[in-house]
Amino acid sequence: MGNRLKGKVAAITGAGRGIGRGIAILFAEEGAEVVVNDLGAAGDGSGDSKLPADEVVSEVKAKGGTAVANYDSVATTEGGENIVNTAIDNFGRLDILVNNAGILRDRMIFNMATEEWDAVIKVNLYGNFNCTKPACAVMRRQKSGRIINFSSSAGLGNIGQANYSAAKEGIIGFTRTVARDMGRYGVTCNAIRPFAWTRLTISPELQAAMEKAVSSGIRDGMSNDPVLRARQRRDPDDIAQFVLWLVASESATHVNGCDFAVRGGYVSLYSQPTEIKYIEKQGTWTLDELDVILPSLCQNLVNPSPPKQPE
C-alpha cells in the first residue's frame, strides 16, 4: 500500500470493470477512500447488477484498502447526486471525481434510432454533467479537487458511432469549460482518450478472431521494438497510472483543461483547436467571390470518406 492519496476521497463511475476498476484499485492502494460506482449494466446500458461494484469493493478490502459500493445510474440527476453523497456520507468529503462510465449502441447514422442516440448521450455526456455539478459544489467549498473525464478518439470521427462520437467530443468542450469555471477554486479538470481493450471496445468474438489471425500469421503479433510494443499494449489497467499522476503529483497542479491520449507506455497531449487559415473583407462575401477564393482556403483538404466508384 502506498500513501500518495492518503486522506483523499475518490468517486469513480463505471468502476466495476475495465479502466474504472483499475483506477479504483490503484487509488485504494495509494491510500484513498474510494466510492466504486457501477450500475452493473451490459455494454449497451441494459440491465443492472450489484455484482461488479461489490466485487471491486471486496478486492480493495482484501488488500487492506477502504471502499464502498454505489449502484446508481449516472444518466440521471438523482444518480449523480447520490454518487457524490455516497462519498460525503461515508467519508466526509470528495477530492477526486473520475467520470468513466459509458455505453455503446453503434449504428450507421441512417439506421440509428432516436432511443439509441438518447441512451448514449444520457450516459456518456449527461453522466459527466450529472456527477460533475454536485462534485463541483463540494470542491468549491473545499477550495480543492481533481476531475478526470474520459473521452475517446471516436470523438474525432468513427464510422457507425455518431451518438458515441458526439458525446465523447462533447466531453472535451465540457472539460475545457469546467476547467475555467473551477480553476479559481483550486480545482482542475482534464480529459483522457484511452486506448484499451475493454468489453466496450472488443467483443469475445473479435478477441478470438484477432488471436486466430496472429496464430495463423495473417496478422502480426506484438512488435519486437520496445517503443512500438508500448504503443500496442491495450491493458485497461495501464491507464490508471496516468490518472494517478494527474490527481496526485505536484507537477500536475497546473495541468487544467487538457486533452490527453493514453495507451500502454504511450502518452500524448492533443493541441487545442486553432484557426489555421482565414479570408476577410469589408462587408459580406458574395457567392461568386467565395467561389473564386475559397478553393485556395480549402486546398489540400482530403475527403475522409469519398464516394464509392461505380463497379
Secondary structure as GFF3:
##gff-version 3
##sequence-region A 1 311
A	DSSP	beta_strand	9	12	.	.	.	ID=ss1
A	DSSP	alpha_helix	18	29	.	.	.	ID=ss2
A	DSSP	beta_strand	33	37	.	.	.	ID=ss3
A	DSSP	alpha_helix	51	62	.	.	.	ID=ss4
A	DSSP	beta_strand	66	70	.	.	.	ID=ss5
A	DSSP	alpha_helix	77	91	.	.	.	ID=ss6
A	DSSP	beta_strand	96	99	.	.	.	ID=ss7
A	DSSP	alpha_helix	114	121	.	.	.	ID=ss8
A	DSSP	pi_helix	122	126	.	.	.	ID=ss9
A	DSSP	alpha_helix	127	142	.	.	.	ID=ss10
A	DSSP	beta_strand	145	150	.	.	.	ID=ss11
A	DSSP	three_ten_helix	153	156	.	.	.	ID=ss12
A	DSSP	alpha_helix	162	182	.	.	.	ID=ss13
A	DSSP	three_ten_helix	183	185	.	.	.	ID=ss14
A	DSSP	beta_strand	187	194	.	.	.	ID=ss15
A	DSSP	alpha_helix	204	216	.	.	.	ID=ss16
A	DSSP	alpha_helix	226	232	.	.	.	ID=ss17
A	DSSP	alpha_helix	238	248	.	.	.	ID=ss18
A	DSSP	three_ten_helix	250	252	.	.	.	ID=ss19
A	DSSP	beta_strand	259	263	.	.	.	ID=ss20
A	DSSP	beta_strand	266	269	.	.	.	ID=ss21
A	DSSP	alpha_helix	287	297	.	.	.	ID=ss22
###
